[in-house]
Amino acid sequence: MQSQLLILVLACFVFAAEACTGSIYSLSDVSSAVQCTTVNIYKFTVPAGQTFSLTLATETTVNMLGDVTFGNQSWAGPLFQIRCVRHPVNGNGYTFNGNGPYYWDGLGTNGGITKPHPMIKILISGTFQNVKVLNSPAQVYSVSNPASLVMTSLTIDNSLGDSSNSQSNGLPAGHNTDGFDVSTTNLVISNSVVKNQDDCIAINRGSNIVFTGNTCSGGHGISIGSITSNVVVNDITVSDNTITNSDQAIRIKTDSTATNSSVYNIAYSGNKGSGLRRFGLLIDQSYPNTLSTPGTGVKLSAISFAGQTTSLSVNGSADRVAVNCGSGACTGTWDWSGLKVTGGVAGPIYNFSGISGFSQ
């Protein structure tokens, strides 16, 4: 990871930008526009099969001043990529339109035609704000910032993918439409809206990550994982989010075959969830099979619900809380005095007796 970050940082210094304003009306404008310290993006369509890629000098400001639409083609993507900027990227409420219905077949990245993913690759520091994403082909943001980054006031709207189409055999057409896939450090994601059919956020590795004040609906809630081998996730704060009409509000999922990994110092507070279809809270070490035989190669500790109450309401026969630990893989005492879950039925808690301050 350190060598990768070094490459990204060095890429920021390959040229010195001029104190000018560069304007982008097409991909042919990019090379000259990025020579300036202000880059303005206007309304245009990116040709199918091409990445709109910005490699910027440091101290550069980027403004969206029109919607950007991406042409349709079955290919790997990404559709947009941006790296190395310390000053704000401001979308000003404009939209990146991924033309998702062209790709949606109910299979996501598990089959069917090849779908560009992620739609947007973030490799910057500074701020990234006021951007809308409409109808991503599959996963939306992949975030690997080289230094501190705040992503705020963003909108992801894949709600059209909730319905079936002629390609999806009666299934919701959108699939694997994760809002944020995160493998990084020193990141804040705040005050954003995600409407999708998969994880609102999936934290796959990293530390010092804050996810706060966001609204998630239609998908799989707020996730850590799935955690694979040789991964550490620690010092994560998930606070004051609202999760509605989702499979669960909060989930930690670790691969059953993973080894030499750990997840610790995960703090949840002030979150609210309703219309939860399967679980209120799920901690499962048997991924990809839910509540099956758990692995023991990921150590979980210090998973807390303290401070402001996290209140979850589940539907029908959904499990309020389910915990499936591998033998000896969940350790310590977990303070869950700030967790309240109503509705549904009590779920199982396997191989762990360290939860305090909470009962189903």
Secondary structure, DSSP 4 states (H G I P E B T S, - for coil): -HHHHHHHHHHTTSSPPEEEEEEESSGGGHHHHTTEEEEEE-SEEEPTT--EEEE--SS-EEEE-S-EEE----S---SEEEE---S-EE-TT-EEE--GGGT-SS-GGGSSS----SSEEEE--EEEES-EEES-SS--EEE--SS-EEEES-EEE-GGGGS--TTTTTS-S--S--SEEEEEEEEEEES-EEE-SS-SEEEEEEEEEEEES-EEESS--EEEEEE-TT-EEEEEEEES-EEESSS-SEEEEEETT--SEEEEEEEEES-EEEEESSEEEEEEEEETSTTSSPPSSEEEEEEEE-SSPEEEEE-TT-EEEEEEPPTTTEES-EE-TTEEEESSBPPPEES---EES---
